[in-house]
Amino acid sequence: MPELPEVEAARCMIRRTLQGSPIREVSLPDDPILLGDTPPEAVRAALLGSTVMEVGRKGKYWWLELDRSPWVFGHLGMTGQILDFSDEPAKYRHGRKALDENGEPKWLKLDLRTEDGRRLVFSDPRRLGRLWLAENAASDRRLAKLGPDAFEDLPSPEEFHRRLARRKAPLKAVLLDQAFLAGIGNYLADEMLYQARVAPDRIAASLSVEETARLRTALQSILSHAVSVDADYERFPTDWLFHHRWGGDKGSPEIGGRAIQRDTIGGRTTAWVPELQR
């Protein structure tokens, strides 16, 4: 599932492709799973002839700040990706699986073309992505439910500790709660817990000031690097748990000679190293 670094990379791609040029063509399916109660005609009307002035993001949500209201908001779901077709070959996030034999996008959810010839596509094979309209970011009900953005609005060390001290759930579950911090998903939570040397099943309120400081520092470091490389997994440091955590054929039984244990915590598969994480 795209987490904060992947959505930030998508936001930057959308900005580079669409910002400043009027949208002259809009294509999207009449898909009630994608759009919910929003009529596709309303999304087309909002976009056609408008200009993207800025692209916003909070946590895993992104939106197009248009030169008029309403704005268009989106979520990539589990497998959604943004593709820039302005150049050949198309720039893509997760390989060529999103392209058919002619190089055109499969699983099309949104296709935008600008007056100066740029083209941007939202593709999603599993139909878990979403699009909707709101007057602006301040009025959007989904954004209102989110906690601070984990990258751009991370609480101070003191506030971070106070927020954790109020939570009686396992730490992994708290980190995945988007009302606690927006943008952290499964791999980020496992990585920050591993690097901070804290066990995922610890009750959040049990952490000391020193442990919460380590956790916050790990989060800052991980996000800073992942965002700086546009969430390119091949450029993540080789000593990250990320390269070993996945189950099945992608998983490793150990990291650095220490066993990786996989448990279900907070409803999600959790990879951790009991020998290091306390």
N, C-alpha and C positions, 0 to 999 in steps of 0.2 A: 504494500500500500504506500502510495506517495506520502512522505512525511514532510516536515517543514523545509528541509533543504531542497527536496524535489519540487515542491510548490514554489519556493523562492526562485529556483532556476526557471520554472515555467513562467512566473511573473516577469522576470527579466526578458525572456524570449518574447512574450506578448508585447511588452513595452517597446523593444527594439523593432518589432515587426509592424505594429499598428499605430503607435503614437504619432499624432500630428497629421495624418492623412485621412480624409473622409472615406467612410466605408461605402462602396458602390454595389457590392453584391453580398447577400446573406442567404445561406442555405442551412437548414436544420430539419430533422425529422419531426413528424407529428407523433411524439413519443411521450405518453403520460408518465412513464417511469422516470425519464430524464427531466421533464418539465413540471410534473405534479399538476397543480391546478392552473398553471400559467399557460394560456393559449399560445401556440407557436407564432401566431400572427402578431401577438403583442411583443414577443422578443424580436421578430423581424422589424417591426415598426420602430422599436427603440433603437435598433442598430443601423438600419438603412439610412444613409445620408448623415449620420452622426460622425463625430470625430473623437477618438480616444485621447483624452487630455493626460491621463495618468492611469497607472494600474496599481491597485492596492492589494494587500495581503494581510491576513491575520490568521496565525496558526496555519491550518491546511486549507483555508478558504481564500479565494481571490475574486477580484472584481474589476470591471472596466468603468473608470470614471469618465463619463461621456460629457460632451459639451451641452447636454440637456438631460433632463430627468424623463423617465427612470433610468437607473444604471443597471448593468447586467452583472450578476453574481454567479460564481461557479464553485464546484468542488469536484476534484478528479476521481473520487471514489477509490476503488481498490486498484484499478488497472488503467485509469485514464492517463492520457499524455497529450502534450501540446507539440504540434509539428509546424515548422516554418518552411513553407514551400516557396519562399521568395527567391531562393537560389536553387541551382541544381548541383548535386542531388539534394533532396529535402533534408533539413536538419531534423533529427529526431532524438528522443530521450532514451528509448529502450530497444534499439535495434530496428531491423527492417520488418518485423512481424506486422507492424501496423500498415504496411504498404502492400498493394496487390502486385501482380506480375507486370503491370504497366506503370508502377511507381505512384499510383494514386492511393489515397487513404482508404483503409477499410474501417468499418465500425464507426462511421462518421456521425458525430453529434453536433458539430458546428463548423461551418466553412465560411470564412470571411475574406473578402478581397477589397483592397483599397484603391483609391483613384490613381495612385502612383505605381500600381502593379504588384503590390505586396500581397501575400496570401498566408493565412494562418488557419490551422485546423485543430479541432479538439476531437480526439479519437478515443473510444472506450469499448473494448470487446465484451466486458462483463455487465454493462448497462447499470453500473452502480454510481456513475457520475451524475451530477445534478446541475441544472441551470435555472435561475429564477430572476425576478426583477424586484427592485426596491428603489425608493426615491434617492437614497444615499446610504453611505455606510453607517451613519449614526442612527438611522431608522430601521436597519435590518434586524429582524428578530433572531436570526441564527447567530449573527456576530455578537448580539447582546448577551448571549448565554456563555460566551467564551471568557476564560481567564486571561491574564496578561500574555502577550506574545512572548514565547520562550527565547526568541532571538533579539527582537527590537525593544522589548519592554520587560526584561527580566528583573524581578524584584531585587532589592538590595539584599546583602547577606543577612542582615537582621530580620527583614521582612520575610525572606525565604524561610528562615528558621521558624519564625512565628507561624507561618502558614502551615508548615509541616507539623508543628507541635499541636495543632488543632485537629489533626487527622488520626483516626484510630484504625484505619485500614492498612493492609500490606502496602509497602512502599511502591512496589511495581504498579499496583492498581491506582494509587494516587497519582503517579506520574503520567498514567494513561488518561486520566480524567481531564478532559479539555477545559473544564471549568476551573481547574487548578492552574494549569499552564497550557496555553494553546500551541499545538504544533508537534508535541512529542508523541511518537508512535512506538511500535514494538521494538524495532531495532535500535532507535535512539535511547529508549529507556534501558534496554539491556546493556548498551555500550557505556552509558554514563554510570550505571551501577557497577559495572566491571572496572572501569577506570578509577572510580572512587573507592573501590574495595568495600562495597556495602552489599549485604545480602538482599535479594529482592523480596523475601518474605518477612523482613523486619517490619514491625508496626512503625508507621511514619513518625508518630509522636515519640518513639523511643530513641531517635537519633540525637546525638550530642551536637553542640554548636560546631565542634571541629568536624564532625561527620557531614553535617549539612553544608559546611563551607567547602569540603572536598567535592561533594556532589554538585554544588553550584559551579565550582571551578571546572569540573569535568564537562558539565553541560555547555558552558561557554566555549571551552576549547574545541569540543566536538562540533558544535554548530558553526563556529567560526571557520574551521577547516572545511567542513562539508559544503557550506555556502560558497566559500572562496573557490572551490573547484567545480561549481555548478552540479553538485551531487553526483559527480562522476566516480562511481564505486572503484574503478581501477586506480584512482588517485588517492584513495583513503590509505592511511598508513598501514603497513603490513602487520603491525603488532596490534591492530584493533581486533576486538572480538568479532566484529562484523564479518570478517572473512572466514570465520569458523563456526558461527552460531547456527547457521541454517540446518534444518533436519534433512533426513533422506540423503540423496546422493550429494547434496551440496554441503552437508554438515561434516564436522570433524569431531572425533571423540575427545580431542584434547587441544589445548593451546599452551605452548611453552612447556610441554611435558606434564601439564596439570589437567585433570579430567574435567570435561564440560558436562554439567548435569542439565537436563531439560525437564522442567516441571510446568504445570499449568497454574499460573498465578494471575489473579485479576481477569480470569477468563481467556488468557492468551498464553501460548507456548513461550516459556521463558528459559533462555540459555544463561547459565551462570557457572562460576567456578568456586565451589565451596571451600577449596583449600585457601583461596585468597579473599573471598568475600564473607564478611562477618556481620 
